[in-house]
């Protein structure tokens, strides 16, 4: 028996489900519209699509189609009109022959394409249906080019426009009149049903942008870091060579200024705590170089926006130093040049990492999306390999040994919290469970999601126990955090290396955790698919020096 998506009441009338417009009872229609958001739309769309026996996950515009049909139903409007047509002699580069494509318009800006190969795809058009803008086929999704299905649709649409030119002209006049009259109606309204089209259009646009960017990032990661079949835990010769190389300065690698994050596209932010330095002197130089909007050190509570640049703030945990907070950053030469220059300025004025300083890295969480299993994988990485992350996060500077800060501001995750994670959790639910959020003090974990829970800032903060003023070490720590987020989003149970990531639940199939420190780290390396990632992690691990008492 189907239940209402809002109140869980059993629905006795199955028509709403059969038409793809529910499930929701008549009493809670308005609430259901208001509840649709970027976090839940994908799950709702898949539920509707399965009940209609349509393809699931082939194109983001199916979301808009489901919502359009839902609105048409509750407002008692006719369903979205459909039409079909063919275009002949469209060349297939794969089969090297001309083929016929059949098009079926099944929703607003969504066209199903049937090819002679027997495959079906979804072409997304602009809002007028004039031009194809995307396709769910691999040629468009992975190579980012106009595929033959889009070319065929453009030809089909042009022929259709020519055949119905007079009708199209009348429709344009009518649409213009309706648009002019609609602009006179204020958007502010207490009627949530009448406001829903504007709300849903905005949500759909945002979702499409997110999904396209996420798919591009995962494909780029797959191209660079698919598993190469190397398992350091089972190959002593490779492991010894990797470890010996990582101990040298050459093994640590040079400072990178381009593509340091391997095309992941994740935004990030930094909080650099430094000791024995005047915050005003640092702020003055950053302002003179155009890196900061503030000439003097700011209070700890000062909010940092993109227009503020790098902001120097007071921090009670560093009484004789300061904290340097970045704006949102991307993987560009300008970003890495700024980090290199800031560390130079800090060291020039005597700043250093000490037992009072830490390094906090904020990684954008949109790559995890509302997929609970990705948040589970992040928890599995940080929980099971927690001691290894502490050791990598406590890497010493190239010039000397860093006194360890301790774990007072970076406590381990607790298994009682992370075992509450469920595969159907959205991002907000998973963020609460990951750190066992009970209030602002819950943020002092090795990874912190409190900013997302409290202020909806979409980040996961990696709170490494040791600070750094070495640009190479800072860059390697950012690369490690980026790799952790991307692997959590990318790695699936059927992929090589996934079995080496210990499970949270009994039903998961994976290997048990090694007992000794070196064995655990080698098992961690097994989950990484490329030599580049393994070298980054190993170069940090061999330089890490964390007292055993902190992990007891």
Beta strands, then each sheet from edge to edge (+ up, - down):
strand 1: 83-92
strand 2: 97-107
strand 3: 110-115
strand 4: 120-125
strand 5: 132-135
strand 6: 268-274
strand 7: 311-313
strand 8: 322-325
strand 9: 359-364
strand 10: 447-448
strand 11: 459-464
sheet 1: 1+ 2- 3+ 4- 5+
sheet 2: 7+ 8- 6+ 9- 11+ 10-
end
